[in-house]
Amino acid sequence: MPPADEQWILDARRALGDRVRVQRMHVGITQERLAEQTGIDRSTIQRIEYGGEAKISHLLLIARELRVHVRDLLG
């Protein structure tokens, strides 16, 4: 667990994951379909949605597939 002063990073990652999940559900696709369309492993998408670390390249691919700008996912 990171030091208390890094809690904001965990909170930001969780918020990003929530935005990815909400947008994915809004466009009506599953994690599996998003994985197929982006070439990202489903477990990576699941990890991002639950607040794990995310590569910017993955976020760019996800944003393109979900038809939003990456800044909309970053918040």
C-alpha positions, -999 to 999 in steps of 0.1 A, spaced: 0 0 0 14 34 -10 20 61 16 -10 81 27 1 111 6 -3 89 -25 -39 80 -18 -50 105 -44 -33 84 -71 -53 54 -61 -85 74 -60 -77 89 -95 -71 54 -109 -104 41 -95 -122 71 -109 -106 65 -143 -117 29 -142 -152 39 -133 -153 62 -163 -141 34 -186 -167 10 -173 -195 35 -175 -186 45 -211 -182 9 -221 -216 0 -208 -231 32 -224 -220 20 -258 -232 -15 -250 -201 -37 -253 -186 -62 -230 -151 -64 -217 -145 -93 -241 -157 -73 -271 -136 -42 -261 -106 -65 -257 -112 -79 -292 -117 -45 -308 -86 -30 -291 -62 -59 -291 -58 -55 -253 -61 -85 -231 -94 -87 -213 -76 -91 -179 -59 -58 -186 -92 -41 -193 -106 -56 -162 -76 -44 -141 -80 -9 -155 -117 -8 -147 -110 -18 -111 -84 9 -106 -52 -8 -117 -24 10 -135 -30 18 -172 -6 25 -200 -14 56 -220 -14 35 -252 -41 13 -238 -62 43 -228 -58 58 -262 -70 25 -278 -99 22 -254 -110 58 -259 -110 54 -296 -131 23 -294 -155 39 -269 -158 70 -292 -146 95 -266 -114 116 -262 -89 102 -239 -92 133 -217 -128 123 -210 -116 91 -195 -88 109 -175 -114 133 -161 
